[in-house]
Amino acid sequence: MKLLSLFYALTVSIAIYSQNLTIKNNLLYDATTTPNLALEIGLGKKTTLDLYGGLNPFTYNDNKKLKHWLVQPELRFWNCERFNGLFFGIHAHGGQFNVGGIEFPFNIFPEVKEHRFEGYFYGGGVSVGNQWILNKHWNLEASIGGGYARTHYDKYVCPKCGPKVNSGNKNYWGVTKATLSLIYTIH
C-alpha cells in the first residue's frame, strides 16, 4: 500500500511539473486594495485551468468597507498555444460580502453609500483575453468577462450600525471579471 501511495504521489508530481504553471496577480483588483492570487495550470496543448481568488478584510476610514472574498475558476481555450495570445474562457464565481459607505464610480449600486449590505453571491460567465510573453518567465494578461451573478443579501440602515431594513435577492447581468495581470511562469 505504501509503495502504491508513493507511486501515485510521484506520478502526480511529475505530471504537474511537466505542465506549465503560472502565478498571477490582478493589478486592477489591487487597485481596490484587495489582495489576490491566481494559479493557472496547463491541461493540454490549448487548454488551461485558471484558479483565481481574492480577499479584502479591511475596514477604511469612517467605517467604510468593501470586505469580501471571491473565488473564480475558469477553463480556458487558447487560439494558438497555451499561455500565449488569444483565449476564450468559461468561468464560475462565488463569494461573500460586507459592503457599506462606499461611493462606486458611475453611480452603480448607489444605495451602498448610505447602507450596508451583507450576503453572498454565485454565478458564471464567459470571457475573452490575451497574454503577451515578456520574457522566459514573465507575461502580461488582459481579459474581460460577462455573465450572471445571483446575490442574497441583508440590508442595514447605515454603514456602521443600525437595524436590518430587509433581506432580498438580486439578479445581475453584466461584467463579471476584468483583469490586467502580471504573470510569473514556472517551466
Accessible surface in RSA format (square Angstrom, percent):
REM  Atomic radii and reference values for relative SASA: ProtOr
REM  Chains: A
REM  Algorithm: Lee & Richards
REM  Probe-radius: 1.40
REM  Slices: 20
REM RES _ NUM      All-atoms   Total-Side   Main-Chain    Non-polar    All polar
REM                ABS   REL    ABS   REL    ABS   REL    ABS   REL    ABS   REL
RES MET A   1   182.86  94.7 137.77  91.2  45.09 107.4 124.40 105.8  58.46  77.5
RES LYS A   2   184.70  90.1 176.06 108.0   8.64  20.6 121.56 109.4  63.14  67.3
RES LEU A   3   140.50  78.2 135.37  96.8   5.13  12.9 138.15  97.0   2.35   6.3
RES LEU A   4   115.23  64.2 110.74  79.2   4.49  11.3 113.75  79.9   1.48   4.0
RES SER A   5    61.42  51.9  52.07  69.5   9.34  21.5  37.21  79.2  24.21  33.9
RES LEU A   6   115.96  64.6 111.25  79.6   4.71  11.8 115.16  80.9   0.80   2.2
RES PHE A   7   131.04  65.6 127.70  79.1   3.35   8.7 130.91  79.4   0.13   0.4
RES TYR A   8   149.20  69.7 148.16  84.3   1.04   2.7 107.93  81.1  41.26  50.9
RES ALA A   9    52.13  47.9  46.63  72.0   5.50  12.5  51.43  72.4   0.71   1.9
RES LEU A  10   101.12  56.3  98.57  70.5   2.55   6.4 100.75  70.8   0.36   1.0
RES THR A  11    65.72  46.7  61.07  61.9   4.65  11.1  59.93  80.5   5.78   8.7
RES VAL A  12    55.38  36.4  53.88  48.8   1.50   3.6  55.38  48.1   0.00   0.0
RES SER A  13    63.43  53.6  55.12  73.6   8.31  19.1  31.28  66.6  32.15  45.0
RES ILE A  14   106.56  60.6 104.83  78.1   1.73   4.2 106.44  76.7   0.11   0.3
RES ALA A  15    50.41  46.3  43.70  67.4   6.71  15.3  50.19  70.7   0.22   0.6
RES ILE A  16    93.84  53.4  91.24  68.0   2.60   6.3  91.94  66.2   1.90   5.2
RES TYR A  17   163.16  76.2 151.02  85.9  12.14  31.6 116.93  87.9  46.23  57.0
RES SER A  18    76.08  64.3  44.29  59.1  31.79  73.2  42.93  91.4  33.14  46.4
RES GLN A  19    55.21  30.9  51.74  37.8   3.47   8.3  10.75  22.9  44.45  33.7
RES ASN A  20    34.74  24.0  34.56  33.4   0.19   0.5   0.01   0.0  34.74  33.6
RES LEU A  21    39.82  22.2  39.82  28.5   0.00   0.0  39.82  28.0   0.00   0.0
RES THR A  22     0.00   0.0   0.00   0.0   0.00   0.0   0.00   0.0   0.00   0.0
RES ILE A  23    62.77  35.7  60.14  44.8   2.63   6.3  60.14  43.3   2.63   7.1
RES LYS A  24     6.79   3.3   4.88   3.0   1.91   4.5   6.18   5.6   0.61   0.6
RES ASN A  25    43.75  30.2  43.11  41.7   0.64   1.5  24.30  58.5  19.45  18.8
RES ASN A  26     5.82   4.0   5.10   4.9   0.72   1.7   0.39   0.9   5.43   5.2
RES LEU A  27    75.13  41.8  67.82  48.5   7.31  18.4  68.11  47.8   7.02  18.9
RES LEU A  28    82.41  45.9  76.33  54.6   6.08  15.3  77.09  54.1   5.32  14.3
RES TYR A  29    37.79  17.6  36.17  20.6   1.63   4.2  34.41  25.9   3.38   4.2
RES ASP A  30    56.82  39.8  43.41  43.2  13.41  31.7  26.23  61.7  30.59  30.5
RES ALA A  31    86.28  79.3  46.73  72.1  39.55  90.0  59.68  84.0  26.60  70.5
RES THR A  32    56.15  39.9  46.12  46.8  10.04  23.9  54.23  72.8   1.92   2.9
RES THR A  33    71.38  50.8  61.61  62.5   9.77  23.3  69.55  93.4   1.83   2.8
RES THR A  34     0.89   0.6   0.00   0.0   0.89   2.1   0.53   0.7   0.35   0.5
RES PRO A  35    72.81  53.1  62.75  57.2  10.06  36.6  70.40  58.1   2.41  15.0
RES ASN A  36    13.96   9.6   0.03   0.0  13.93  33.6   3.95   9.5  10.01   9.7
RES LEU A  37   101.73  56.7  95.60  68.4   6.13  15.4  95.68  67.2   6.05  16.3
RES ALA A  38     3.07   2.8   1.96   3.0   1.11   2.5   3.05   4.3   0.03   0.1
RES LEU A  39    69.76  38.8  69.55  49.8   0.21   0.5  69.55  48.8   0.21   0.6
RES GLU A  40     0.00   0.0   0.00   0.0   0.00   0.0   0.00   0.0   0.00   0.0
RES ILE A  41    45.92  26.1  45.92  34.2   0.00   0.0  45.92  33.1   0.00   0.0
RES GLY A  42     1.04   1.3   0.00   N/A   1.04   1.3   0.00   0.0   1.04   2.3
RES LEU A  43    91.71  51.1  61.92  44.3  29.80  74.9  64.51  45.3  27.20  73.2
RES GLY A  44    26.57  32.8   0.00   N/A  26.57  32.8  26.57  72.9   0.00   0.0
RES LYS A  45   188.14  91.8 171.66 105.3  16.48  39.2 120.18 108.2  67.96  72.4
RES LYS A  46   105.57  51.5 102.18  62.7   3.39   8.1  58.49  52.6  47.08  50.2
RES THR A  47    38.52  27.4  38.52  39.0   0.00   0.0  30.90  41.5   7.62  11.5
RES THR A  48     0.00   0.0   0.00   0.0   0.00   0.0   0.00   0.0   0.00   0.0
RES LEU A  49    53.54  29.8  53.54  38.3   0.00   0.0  53.54  37.6   0.00   0.0
RES ASP A  50     3.57   2.5   3.57   3.6   0.00   0.0   0.00   0.0   3.57   3.6
RES LEU A  51    72.02  40.1  65.23  46.7   6.79  17.1  66.98  47.0   5.04  13.6
RES TYR A  52    23.20  10.8  16.74   9.5   6.45  16.8  17.38  13.1   5.82   7.2
RES GLY A  53    21.14  26.1   0.00   N/A  21.14  26.1  17.52  48.1   3.62   8.1
RES GLY A  54     8.58  10.6   0.00   N/A   8.58  10.6   3.74  10.3   4.84  10.8
RES LEU A  55    98.10  54.6  97.56  69.8   0.54   1.4  97.56  68.5   0.54   1.4
RES ASN A  56     0.99   0.7   0.00   0.0   0.99   2.4   0.00   0.0   0.99   1.0
RES PRO A  57    69.88  50.9  50.23  45.8  19.65  71.4  55.49  45.8  14.39  89.5
RES PHE A  58    87.46  43.8  84.16  52.1   3.30   8.6  87.46  53.0   0.00   0.0
RES THR A  59    63.46  45.1  33.11  33.6  30.34  72.3  27.84  37.4  35.62  53.8
RES TYR A  60    70.86  33.1  58.07  33.0  12.79  33.3  65.00  48.8   5.86   7.2
RES ASN A  61   128.88  88.9 119.56 115.5   9.32  22.4  30.55  73.5  98.33  95.0
RES ASP A  62   126.80  88.8  90.55  90.1  36.25  85.7  33.33  78.4  93.47  93.2
RES ASN A  63    32.18  22.2  24.43  23.6   7.76  18.7   8.37  20.1  23.82  23.0
RES LYS A  64    86.44  42.2  86.44  53.0   0.00   0.0  31.19  28.1  55.26  58.9
RES LYS A  65    24.52  12.0  24.52  15.0   0.00   0.0   0.00   0.0  24.52  26.1
RES LEU A  66    32.82  18.3  32.82  23.5   0.00   0.0  32.82  23.1   0.00   0.0
RES LYS A  67    63.18  30.8  63.03  38.7   0.15   0.4  19.58  17.6  43.60  46.4
RES HIS A  68    29.84  16.3  21.75  15.1   8.09  20.7  24.89  25.7   4.95   5.8
RES TRP A  69   101.45  40.7 101.45  49.1   0.00   0.0  94.97  50.6   6.48  10.5
RES LEU A  70    25.97  14.5  24.35  17.4   1.62   4.1  24.35  17.1   1.62   4.4
RES VAL A  71    75.23  49.5  75.23  68.1   0.00   0.0  75.23  65.4   0.00   0.0
RES GLN A  72     4.83   2.7   4.77   3.5   0.06   0.1   0.00   0.0   4.83   3.7
RES PRO A  73    52.57  38.3  50.29  45.8   2.28   8.3  50.62  41.8   1.94  12.1
RES GLU A  74     1.51   0.9   0.07   0.0   1.44   3.4   1.29   2.5   0.21   0.2
RES LEU A  75    66.70  37.1  64.92  46.4   1.78   4.5  64.92  45.6   1.78   4.8
RES ARG A  76     1.07   0.4   1.07   0.5   0.00   0.0   0.00   0.0   1.07   0.6
RES PHE A  77    83.81  41.9  82.39  51.0   1.42   3.7  82.94  50.3   0.87   2.5
RES TRP A  78     8.43   3.4   0.00   0.0   8.43  19.8   0.61   0.3   7.82  12.7
RES ASN A  79    95.43  65.8  76.08  73.5  19.35  46.6   7.42  17.9  88.01  85.1
RES CYS A  80    87.89  66.5  76.95  85.8  10.94  25.7  23.21  58.8  64.68  69.7
RES GLU A  81    85.04  48.8  84.77  64.1   0.27   0.6  25.16  48.7  59.88  48.9
RES ARG A  82    50.25  21.1  42.61  21.7   7.64  18.2   8.10  11.1  42.15  25.5
RES PHE A  83     8.07   4.0   7.22   4.5   0.85   2.2   7.22   4.4   0.85   2.4
RES ASN A  84    45.06  31.1  44.43  42.9   0.63   1.5   1.77   4.3  43.28  41.8
RES GLY A  85    20.47  25.2   0.00   N/A  20.47  25.2  20.47  56.2   0.00   0.0
RES LEU A  86    65.78  36.6  61.58  44.1   4.20  10.6  61.58  43.2   4.20  11.3
RES PHE A  87     0.01   0.0   0.01   0.0   0.00   0.0   0.01   0.0   0.00   0.0
RES PHE A  88   105.07  52.6 105.05  65.1   0.02   0.1 105.07  63.7   0.00   0.0
RES GLY A  89     3.78   4.7   0.00   N/A   3.78   4.7   0.20   0.5   3.58   8.0
RES ILE A  90   103.60  59.0  99.40  74.1   4.20  10.1  99.40  71.6   4.20  11.4
RES HIS A  91     6.52   3.6   0.00   0.0   6.52  16.7   2.23   2.3   4.29   5.0
RES ALA A  92    50.52  46.4  49.15  75.8   1.37   3.1  49.15  69.2   1.37   3.6
RES HIS A  93    13.80   7.5   5.45   3.8   8.35  21.4   7.56   7.8   6.24   7.3
RES GLY A  94    13.78  17.0   0.00   N/A  13.78  17.0  13.01  35.7   0.77   1.7
RES GLY A  95     5.23   6.5   0.00   N/A   5.23   6.5   0.27   0.7   4.96  11.1
RES GLN A  96    93.29  52.2  92.95  67.9   0.34   0.8  16.46  35.0  76.84  58.3
RES PHE A  97    33.86  16.9  27.37  17.0   6.48  16.9  30.72  18.6   3.14   9.0
RES ASN A  98    33.88  23.4  33.60  32.5   0.28   0.7  10.15  24.4  23.73  22.9
RES VAL A  99    14.90   9.8  14.90  13.5   0.00   0.0  14.90  12.9   0.00   0.0
RES GLY A 100     0.00   0.0   0.00   N/A   0.00   0.0   0.00   0.0   0.00   0.0
RES GLY A 101     9.27  11.4   0.00   N/A   9.27  11.4   4.81  13.2   4.45  10.0
RES ILE A 102    29.71  16.9  28.24  21.0   1.47   3.5  29.32  21.1   0.39   1.1
RES GLU A 103   124.97  71.7  97.91  74.1  27.06  64.4  33.31  64.4  91.66  74.8
RES PHE A 104    45.07  22.6  38.25  23.7   6.82  17.7  38.54  23.4   6.53  18.7
RES PRO A 105    85.75  62.5  73.45  67.0  12.31  44.7  85.59  70.7   0.16   1.0
RES PHE A 106   190.93  95.5 150.92  93.5  40.01 104.1 165.52 100.3  25.41  72.7
RES ASN A 107   113.84  78.5  95.86  92.6  17.97  43.3  32.47  78.1  81.37  78.6
RES ILE A 108    86.30  49.1  80.59  60.0   5.71  13.8  85.69  61.7   0.61   1.7
RES PHE A 109    97.74  48.9  85.58  53.0  12.16  31.7  92.53  56.1   5.21  14.9
RES PRO A 110    81.55  59.4  65.63  59.8  15.92  57.9  73.38  60.6   8.17  50.8
RES GLU A 111    87.42  50.2  82.28  62.2   5.14  12.2  37.00  71.6  50.41  41.2
RES VAL A 112    13.38   8.8  13.38  12.1   0.00   0.0  13.38  11.6   0.00   0.0
RES LYS A 113    97.92  47.8  91.39  56.1   6.54  15.6  48.10  43.3  49.82  53.1
RES GLU A 114   108.31  62.2 104.56  79.1   3.75   8.9  43.62  84.4  64.69  52.8
RES HIS A 115    42.86  23.4  42.86  29.8   0.00   0.0  23.37  24.1  19.49  22.7
RES ARG A 116    34.50  14.5  34.50  17.6   0.00   0.0   1.75   2.4  32.75  19.8
RES PHE A 117    25.28  12.6  25.28  15.7   0.00   0.0  25.28  15.3   0.00   0.0
RES GLU A 118    69.58  39.9  68.23  51.6   1.35   3.2  14.05  27.2  55.54  45.3
RES GLY A 119    17.11  21.1   0.00   N/A  17.11  21.1  14.82  40.7   2.29   5.1
RES TYR A 120   103.65  48.4 103.65  59.0   0.00   0.0  70.72  53.1  32.94  40.6
RES PHE A 121    35.03  17.5  31.57  19.6   3.47   9.0  31.57  19.1   3.47   9.9
RES TYR A 122   102.01  47.6 102.01  58.0   0.00   0.0  78.93  59.3  23.08  28.5
RES GLY A 123    20.23  24.9   0.00   N/A  20.23  24.9  11.62  31.9   8.60  19.3
RES GLY A 124    22.32  27.5   0.00   N/A  22.32  27.5  15.97  43.8   6.35  14.2
RES GLY A 125    14.95  18.4   0.00   N/A  14.95  18.4  10.43  28.6   4.52  10.1
RES VAL A 126    96.78  63.7  96.07  87.0   0.70   1.7  96.07  83.5   0.70   1.9
RES SER A 127     8.79   7.4   0.04   0.0   8.76  20.2   4.51   9.6   4.29   6.0
RES VAL A 128    58.67  38.6  57.74  52.3   0.93   2.2  57.74  50.2   0.93   2.5
RES GLY A 129     7.35   9.1   0.00   N/A   7.35   9.1   7.35  20.2   0.00   0.0
RES ASN A 130    34.75  24.0  34.50  33.3   0.25   0.6  15.51  37.3  19.24  18.6
RES GLN A 131     1.42   0.8   0.00   0.0   1.42   3.4   0.00   0.0   1.42   1.1
RES TRP A 132   119.88  48.1 116.98  56.6   2.90   6.8  97.03  51.7  22.85  37.1
RES ILE A 133    96.99  55.2  70.62  52.6  26.37  63.5  70.62  50.9  26.37  71.6
RES LEU A 134   100.28  55.8  66.54  47.6  33.74  84.8  69.69  48.9  30.59  82.3
RES ASN A 135    80.70  55.7  69.32  67.0  11.38  27.4  38.09  91.7  42.61  41.2
RES LYS A 136   150.08  73.2 128.97  79.1  21.11  50.3  84.53  76.1  65.54  69.8
RES HIS A 137    55.78  30.5  55.59  38.6   0.19   0.5  39.25  40.5  16.53  19.2
RES TRP A 138   101.04  40.5 101.04  48.9   0.00   0.0  79.36  42.3  21.68  35.2
RES ASN A 139     6.05   4.2   6.05   5.8   0.00   0.0   0.00   0.0   6.05   5.8
RES LEU A 140    54.32  30.3  54.32  38.9   0.00   0.0  54.32  38.2   0.00   0.0
RES GLU A 141     1.17   0.7   1.17   0.9   0.00   0.0   0.00   0.0   1.17   1.0
RES ALA A 142    34.11  31.4  31.89  49.2   2.22   5.0  32.13  45.3   1.98   5.2
RES SER A 143    11.26   9.5   0.12   0.2  11.13  25.6   5.18  11.0   6.08   8.5
RES ILE A 144    89.29  50.8  88.28  65.8   1.01   2.4  88.28  63.6   1.01   2.7
RES GLY A 145     4.22   5.2   0.00   N/A   4.22   5.2   3.94  10.8   0.28   0.6
RES GLY A 146    27.95  34.5   0.00   N/A  27.95  34.5  21.58  59.2   6.37  14.3
RES GLY A 147    16.02  19.8   0.00   N/A  16.02  19.8  12.38  34.0   3.64   8.2
RES TYR A 148    58.51  27.3  58.42  33.2   0.09   0.2  44.59  33.5  13.92  17.2
RES ALA A 149    11.52  10.6  11.52  17.8   0.00   0.0  11.52  16.2   0.00   0.0
RES ARG A 150    57.51  24.1  57.51  29.3   0.00   0.0   5.83   8.0  51.68  31.3
RES THR A 151    29.07  20.7  29.07  29.5   0.00   0.0  26.23  35.2   2.85   4.3
RES HIS A 152    38.95  21.3  38.17  26.5   0.78   2.0  28.92  29.8  10.03  11.7
RES TYR A 153    49.10  22.9  42.21  24.0   6.89  17.9  13.07   9.8  36.04  44.4
RES ASP A 154    43.39  30.4  43.20  43.0   0.19   0.4   0.70   1.6  42.69  42.6
RES LYS A 155    28.30  13.8  28.30  17.4   0.00   0.0   3.74   3.4  24.56  26.2
RES TYR A 156    39.55  18.5  39.55  22.5   0.00   0.0  16.71  12.6  22.85  28.2
RES VAL A 157    68.15  44.8  63.45  57.4   4.71  11.3  63.62  55.3   4.53  12.3
RES CYS A 158    33.79  25.6  33.79  37.7   0.00   0.0  23.19  58.7  10.60  11.4
RES PRO A 159    25.55  18.6  25.41  23.2   0.13   0.5  25.41  21.0   0.13   0.8
RES LYS A 160   156.40  76.3 133.52  81.9  22.88  54.5  76.83  69.2  79.57  84.8
RES CYS A 161    79.42  60.1  69.86  77.9   9.55  22.5  39.37  99.8  40.04  43.2
RES GLY A 162    36.94  45.6   0.00   N/A  36.94  45.6  15.81  43.4  21.14  47.3
RES PRO A 163    98.80  72.0  86.26  78.6  12.54  45.6  98.01  80.9   0.79   4.9
RES LYS A 164   111.83  54.6  84.27  51.7  27.55  65.6  45.10  40.6  66.72  71.1
RES VAL A 165    78.59  51.7  47.92  43.4  30.67  73.9  53.55  46.5  25.05  67.9
RES ASN A 166    72.92  50.3  63.94  61.8   8.99  21.6  29.65  71.4  43.27  41.8
RES SER A 167    67.34  56.9  41.34  55.2  25.99  59.9  35.69  76.0  31.65  44.3
RES GLY A 168    22.05  27.2   0.00   N/A  22.05  27.2  18.76  51.5   3.28   7.3
RES ASN A 169    79.19  54.6  52.71  50.9  26.48  63.8   5.12  12.3  74.08  71.6
RES LYS A 170   114.20  55.7 110.12  67.6   4.08   9.7  60.48  54.4  53.71  57.2
RES ASN A 171    80.07  55.2  59.50  57.5  20.56  49.5  12.53  30.2  67.54  65.3
RES TYR A 172    72.79  34.0  70.33  40.0   2.45   6.4  55.00  41.3  17.78  21.9
RES TRP A 173   188.05  75.5 161.74  78.3  26.32  61.8 144.54  77.1  43.52  70.6
RES GLY A 174    31.14  38.4   0.00   N/A  31.14  38.4  28.26  77.6   2.88   6.5
RES VAL A 175    88.99  58.6  76.84  69.6  12.14  29.3  77.23  67.1  11.75  31.9
RES THR A 176    26.51  18.9   2.04   2.1  24.47  58.3  11.06  14.9  15.45  23.4
RES LYS A 177    15.47   7.5   5.53   3.4   9.95  23.7  13.52  12.2   1.96   2.1
RES ALA A 178    41.31  38.0  29.43  45.4  11.88  27.0  29.43  41.4  11.88  31.5
RES THR A 179    13.80   9.8   9.46   9.6   4.34  10.4   9.46  12.7   4.34   6.6
RES LEU A 180    67.14  37.4  67.14  48.0   0.00   0.0  67.14  47.2   0.00   0.0
RES SER A 181     3.59   3.0   3.59   4.8   0.00   0.0   0.00   0.0   3.59   5.0
RES LEU A 182    72.74  40.5  69.16  49.5   3.58   9.0  69.16  48.6   3.58   9.6
RES ILE A 183     0.00   0.0   0.00   0.0   0.00   0.0   0.00   0.0   0.00   0.0
RES TYR A 184    79.21  37.0  78.62  44.7   0.60   1.6  47.45  35.7  31.76  39.2
RES THR A 185     6.65   4.7   6.65   6.7   0.00   0.0   6.17   8.3   0.48   0.7
RES ILE A 186    63.34  36.0  61.52  45.8   1.82   4.4  62.60  45.1   0.74   2.0
RES HIS A 187    97.51  53.3  67.18  46.7  30.33  77.6  68.84  70.9  28.67  33.4
END  Absolute sums over single chains surface
CHAIN  1 A    11004.5       9493.2       1511.4       7692.8       3311.7
END  Absolute sums over all chains
TOTAL         11004.5       9493.2       1511.4       7692.8       3311.7
